[in-house]
Each structure stands twice: as structure tokens, then as C-alpha cells.
Amino acid sequence: MPATPAWPPRSTPRLFVETPLAEGGQVRVEGGQAHYLLSVLRLKAGDPVKLFDDATGEWLGVASAVGKRDLILDVTAHLRDREPPPDLWLCVAPIKKGRIDWVAEKACELGVARLIPVLTRRTVIERINGQRLRAHMIEAAEQCDRTALPELADPVKLDALLRDWPGNRTLFFADETGGTPAAETMAAHKGPAAILIGPEGGFADAEREAIRALPQAVGIGLGPRILRAETAAAAAVSVWMSVAGDW
């Protein structure tokens, strides 16, 4: 006897929606999302779509009314709860367009709970397009099966970040002048954490001194090679996730 196909199929598209989801509800899909489902995937009435809202987890939606430019999805079943993200923040100096988008995307893929743009003396750009960064994180979550999105904080100046830093959260900062290997240092400091990555050109001397003066700050080294800012962010997050047991 042939095996019963899995339902919904693994190929079922996933969609983030701002609308709170509940069994028996309906979701109207319009705009770019509708274009993708209707014109690219050729979705038809009765086809499934996985939905998540960053609050209640993942749900099964079934297309019940399909138009030319929009469609209605009936929410029929709760598939799984929202995942609990590891308690890690990523604080990163904004870099050039395209590269900061990549950082936001990878922060979501790797499981970061909060992304904080930090303005430093050598920050290349100071105006952050939060909507674009969030869109990149949503796309990453849709593709990578995540049910939780990183919180995107407002940009903050480095001195304000340090002044208001919570007392129970370790701040690992990538110190280009050298530091204890990241894995060794992170293994010795369990609990809530954050990673601070500086701008292209690194922190100014006065900024590095201010960071080191913070009791919760711990310098880390990321190996013998010079890393670009976005590479350092992904590398440091990966090491923390491995040490924390998330991988």
C-alpha cells in the first residue's frame, strides 16, 4: 500500500502576515505577496499555504477564494508554536547598503533575538531604512522555516547604548586589537548576551576605551584573519550559537 503523502507538503509556500492568526479566521493576501502566490507559484483554490505571524506560531491556510490580484486564505489548523529565540542581541554599526541588508538577513537565519543598529564615530551611513531591513528578515524567516522574527531596534549612538546597558547581559565586542578566542570567552560567560560589531575601520580609540570600561563588556578575538564587518557579525553569532547549544 503506498504511503499517504504528507500534508501539507514540504513544498508548501510560507508567508508572514501582520494579522494575528487563529483557527477559523481568514487572511486576505494582496500586493506583492499575492503576485508571488498567484503569478509565480500559480496557486489555485484548495492549495495550502503555511502562515506565521511572529506571535502565535505557524498555521495552515487554504486558498478559498482566488482573484486576479488577491486571494483569501482560510486558517484551518495550528501546525506549531512560535519558537523561543536564543537570548542573543546583535549590535552592529550600519555598513553600506546591501551589506547591512545581508547582516539583517543572516541575523534572522542564525536565530538572533534582537538587532540593534549602533552609530559610531566611523559609521559609514547614519540613516537606516528599517522597513527594508525588516523585509529582508521576513524573507529570510519565510525561506528558513522560522516562526520568530528578530526585533529591530531603533538606531542608537554607541555612548547611549553603553550608558543604558542592562546589568545582567554580557556584551561581547569584537576587538580588532586582539582578545581571547571567542569560543573560549563565550563558554565562560553563560546567560543573556549581546555581540557588538564595529564599523569599517574599527572603533575609535576613545570608543574602545568606553566599551572596555563597561563592566559587562568582554573583548573577543575572531581568529588570525581580518574580517569584513558583515563577516565578523555572522562569525561571532555562529560561535555563540554553537557554544550556547543552539546548534
N, C-alpha and C positions, 0 to 999 in steps of 0.2 A: 504494500500500500504506500503510495507516495506521501512524503511528509507534507503537512499543512504549511503553506507559506507563512512567514512571519508577518504580523500586522501590527502597526504599519510597517511597510518595507523599509529596509535600511536606506534606500534611496529617496525616501520621503523628504521633500524640502523643509527647511526650518525657517521660521520667521519670528523676529522680535516685534512685539506690539506694545504700545504705550497703554492700551486698555487693560484694566485688571481682568483677569480671566477667572471663570468659574464654570462648572459643568452646567450645560443647558443654555449658556449665553451664546451670543453671536458677535462676530467681528467683521466689520466692513473693511476691505482692503482696497486702497486707491493709490494713485500716483505711481511712483517708481516700483514699489513692491508689487502692485497689480500688473504692471507691464512685464516684470520679470516672470511672474507666475503664468500669465496668460499668453504672452507673446514669445517668451523664451522657452518655458517649460511646457507650454500648451496644456495647461491644467484644464480639466473638464469637471462637470458636476459629478460628485461622488468621489473625487480624488482626495487623498488625505494630505494634510499639511501639519507639521509639528509647530506649535506655538509656545513662546515663553515671554514672560512679562517682567523678569527681574524681581519678582516678589513671591509668586505662588508656585513656581516651578514650571514644568513642561506639560503641555496639554495636546490632545489630539483634536485637530479641526478637520472638518469635512466640508468640501465645497458644496453649497446647497443652491446657490444662485450665481450664475456666471454671466456677466455682461461683456461689453466690448472693452470697457476701461475700468471696471471694478468688479468685485465679487464678494459674496457673503460666505463666511465660514461658520459652521455650527460647531460649538465646542462640545465634544461628546465624552471625553474621558481624561482623567488626570493620569499622566504617564509617570511622573516622578517629581519629588520635591525640589525646591531650589537648593543648589549645592552650598555648603558652608565654605566660603573662600578662606584660604590661609591668611593669618593676620599679618600681612605684609603690605607696607606702603612703598611706592616708588616715587622718590622726589628727584626730579630731573630738570636741569636747565634746558629750556627750549633751544632746539637747533633748527637748521634750515628746513623750509617746507619740504615735505616728502620724507625727510629723515625723522622728524618728530612724529609724523603720522605713523611711520614704521614702529617707533617706540610704543605708541599707544596700542597699536595692533598686537605687538608681541607681549605687552604687559597683560592684555586680556587673555591671550593664548596661554601664557605661563601661569595665570591664576592670581595675579596681583589684586588686592582688595581695593586699593585707592591709588590714584595717580595725581601727583601734585607738581604742577609746573613751578619752578623756582627761578626767580630773576636774580642774577648775579652780576658782578661788575663786567664780566666779559661775555655776557649773554648776547648772542647774535641778533635774536629777534625778541621783542617785548610784547607784541600783540599776538594773542593766541586765538585761533578760531576754534572755540570749544565745540561748536556744532560739528565741524569737520572731524575733530579728534573723536568725538562720541560716535560718529558714523563709522569710523574705522574700527572702533571697538565693537560696535554692534555687528558689523560684517564678520569680524573675527569670531565672535561668540556664535553666530549662526552657523559658520562653517566648522567650528571646532567642538560643537556639541555642548557648549557651556550654557548653564541656566542662570548665571550671575554675571553682571557687568561690573567692572571696576568703577568706583565712584570717581568722578572727575572733579577735582577741587579747582577753585579759582586760583589764578596765578598769585604768587606771594613772593615778596622780596626775602632774600636769604636772612637778613637780620631779624625780620618779623617771624620767620619760620623758627629760628633758633630761640627767640625770646619767648614764644608761646609753646615750646616743645613739651609734650606730655612727659611726666616724670617716670612713667612705667614702660616707656618704649625705647629700645635701643636704636641708635642711629648709626648704621654702618656707612661710612663715607669712603668712596674710592679715592685714595690718596696717591696721586701720581708721584709723590716724592718717596713713596715706599711705605709698606705696612706689613703686618703679619698676614700670611696667606689667608684668603677669605674663608675657606672651608674650616680651617683650624679656629679662626676667630669666631665664626658664626656658631660652631659647635659648642663653644664655651659661653655663649650668651643666648639662652633659650627665651622664649616668650615673645610678646608683641615686638615687632621690629619694623624698621624702615631702611631703605637704601638711598643714599644721596649721591647723585652723579653730577659732576660739574660740567661746565660748558667747554666748547672747543677752546683749547689754550689753557684749560685748567682753572682752578681757583686762584684768585689773587692772594698774595702772602697774608694780608690782613684778614681775608675771609677764612683762610685755612687756620689761622690762629684762633679766630672766633669759634669755628667749628670745634677745634680741639679743646676749647675752654668749656664746652658744654659737657656736663658730667655724663650724659647718656651717649656721647659720641665715641665711636671706636673706629680707628682707621683700618682699612683693609687693603691688601695688595691683590692684584688680579693677574699675576704672572709676569714673566720677563718681557713680554711684548707690549708695545704701545698700542692701545686700543682706541678706536674712534668712540665718541660719546655714546652712540646708539649701541655699539657692540659691547661696551662696558656695562651698560644697563642690562642687556639681555644676559650677559655672562654672570653678573652679580646675582640677578634674580634666580637664575638657574642653579647656582651654587646654594643659595639659601633654601630653595625648594627641596633640593636633594638632601641637605643636612636636616631640614625640618621633617623629613619623611613623607613629603607630599608626592614624591616620585617613586 
